[in-house]
Amino acid sequence: MAKKSKRVARKEYTVVDVKQLKAHSKAKTPVTKIAKAMKRTEGSLRQKARALGIGLGHQR
């Protein structure tokens, strides 16, 4: 029997989320801590940071 895949509930990034992400980037907060604080995955945060052109974690 095939496994049923879970539906991914995507959460849009708000203006406040983007400001928070930029602030964490400037403060050089570790990605794991940002992920817990913003309740998002590390991958999601890294993708958004890359799209915004800001560095996170080892990408500095």
N, C-alpha and C positions, 0 to 999 in steps of 0.2 A: 504494500500500500504506500502511495506517495505521501510525503510530508506536506502538510498545509503550511504555506508561508504566512507569516504574520504581516498584516498591513502596516506600512510605515506611516506614522502620523507626523507629517512634516509641520514644522513650526517656522513661520516667516520671521525674518529678522526685522525688528522695528528700528526706528531712528535711535531710540534709547539703547537698544542692544548694540548697535554699531558704535555709538559713543563709548559704551562700556568696554567694548572690545579694543578700541583705539587706546583707551586709558590703560588697560591691562598691558597692551603692547608697549606703551611708553614706560610703564613701571617694571617691565620685564618679568611679569608674573609667569610662573610655569604653567604650561598648557593644561596639565591635570587639575590644577587649582581653579583655573578659569572655567574649565568644563563643569566642575562641581558647582561653582558659584552661579553659572548661567544655565545650568541644567541642560547642557547640550553635549554632544559627543566631541571628542578631540578632532576627529576627522572633519566634522561640520565646521568647527571653529577655524581649522587650518584652511579649509576651502574658502571660507568667507574672507579670512585675512588675506589670502592670495588674490582674491577677486578685488579687494580694496587696495591692494598694493602695500600692505603693511606686514612687518615681520612678526612671527610668533615662534617661540621655542628655538630650535636649532637653525632656523632660516635667517637669523640676523646677520 
